[in-house]
Amino acid sequence: MDGSGPFLWLGEDGPPKGFRRVPPGGMCLSAFLFVRRGPEVLLGKYANDPRLEELTGLDESRRLAHGKGWTIPASQLKFGEDPRDAGRRIGEEILQLPGMSYSEPRVEVDRYEPRRFPGRDHYDLWFLVDATVPPGLDATTPRWYAALEWKDPAMLAAADYSRGHEDVVARWRTTTR
């Protein structure tokens, strides 16, 4: 059938073997910002603040479901946004940390069957960006976070994370060793 794949080319004007719609289990394009200080990275716990949806795309049901564990500062990409710009946006708008230096994004891919869509594959495209805080600047906790702390990912158990971020951290640690 025209426009039903098998190639992941999403668009109305895609080639006949591309898709016209998102895969049935969904697809996310996300940027994750690993703000580094020695072996530690900055991790947060969500507050139930509606501003998070505007900043990251995280709706209330997900804020409530995932507010207890540690998460990497992250955001869905906005339509047409370059992943490099998304990394900076996370640093400047979400974390409110000016003057950081940023790496080029590294790309990771994940495919899994989500609980809310049994029998359907969900695709994630992750853009992993490293950042370094300028000397003398420390993070304060914006109101949309219940906590924002420096943690050594090697010292945290998978159960300490929320939203499947333990998988993202594990992939990031593999590529940064």
N, C-alpha and C positions, 0 to 999 in steps of 0.2 A: 504494500500500500504506500502510495506517495506520502512522504513526510512522516514516516513512522520508524525511520532508522535504517540501518544499525549504527550509523555514525553520529556522535554527539555534536551536532552542528545545530544549535538552536536558533531558529529564525524563520520568519515568514518567507524569506527569499532564499532559504537554504537549498542545497542541492537535493535532488530527489531521494537520495539515501540518507538525508539528515532528518532531524526531528523538527516538528513545528510546535510541539508542546514539551513541557518539563517531563522527565521520566515519572511514571506512576507513583513511586515512593518518594519523590521530591529530590531536590538538589540544593545544596547550600554553597555559597562562595564566602569564605570568612577569612578575616585577617586576625592573627594572634600576635600580641606584642609582648616579647620577653624582655622586660626591663631588667638589666643585669647589674649586680653589684657583687663582685667576687663570685663565690659559688651560689649566691642567693639570687632569686628573681622576685619581682613584686607580684603578689597574688592578692586577689580580693574576694570578698563575700558580698553578694548583692543585698542591697536594701530593697524593700518594696517601694521603689520610687518610680512614678510613671515617666520620668525623664529618661530612664534607661531605654525605653522603647524608642524614643526619638534619637537617642545617641547611638544605640547598638542594634535596634530591631528586635529586642527581647521583650515580648509581651508579658502582661501580668501573670498569666498562668505559668509561664516558664520562670519568671522571677520568683514566684512563690515556691515552685517545685525545686528550684536549684539554688535557693538562697542560703543554704546551710553549709555547703562545702566550698573549698577554695577553687577559684577559677583564674585563668589567665586573662588579663585584660584583652578583650576581643570585641569584634563587631562584624556583622554581616557587611559585605561591600554594598555601597549604594549603587544604583543603576549608573553604569558608565564610569565608576570610580576606579582609578588605578590602585592596585594593591599597595604601592609605595605611599600614596596619599592616604589610604586607609590606615596604615601604620602610624603616620604622623597625626592623623585625626584622633586616633586612640590615645596617643601620647599627650597631645595638646588639649583636646576638648574633653575626653573622658577622664584621663588621669590628671589633667591640668598641670603638666610638667613641661615648662618651656626650655628650649635650648638643648634638647637631647640630640645625640647623633644616632643615626639609624642605618642598619644594614640593608642590603638588597633583600627582597623576600626570597625565601626558599619555598618551594612548592611541594606539598604532600597531598596524597589522595587517600580517601577512605570510602569503602562501600560496605553497607551493612543493612540488615533488615530491621527497621524501626518497630518498636512495640506498637505504635499507633497505626502502622500499615503492615500487618502481617502478610507475608508472601510477596512483598514488593521490596526491591532494592532502593536504598537511598544513597545518593552520592554526595560526598563532601570534597571540596577543593579548598585546602588550607594554605594560606600564605603566612609563613612564619617569619616574623621580623624581629631582629634583636635591636635593643636600644641601650644606650648608656647615659646615665644621669650625670650632668656636669658636677664637678667637685663643689661641695658646700650646699647643694640643693637636695632637700629630702622631700619625700612624698607626704602629703597630708591626705586625709580621707575625704573625698567629695561626698556630698549628701546621698548620692545614689549607690554608695557602697556602705555596708554595715561595718566592714573592716577592710583595711588595705595594709598588708604587712610584707616584710622581706622574709622569705622562706627558702631553705635549701631543698630543691625538689628531690634530691637523693635521700632526704630524711623523712619524706612524707609517704604514707601508705596510699595505695590507690583509692581506698575508701575515704580518704580525707578530701578528695576532689569531688566536684559536682559537674554535671552536664557532660560527662565523658571526657573531661579535660585531662584525666590521667593518661588517656591514649595520646592526646596531643603532646603532652609533656614528654611521654616516653619516646615519641617519634622525634621531638626536638632534641632530647638528650642524645639520641643515637647519632644525629647529624652534627652535634656540636662537640663530640668527644674528640 
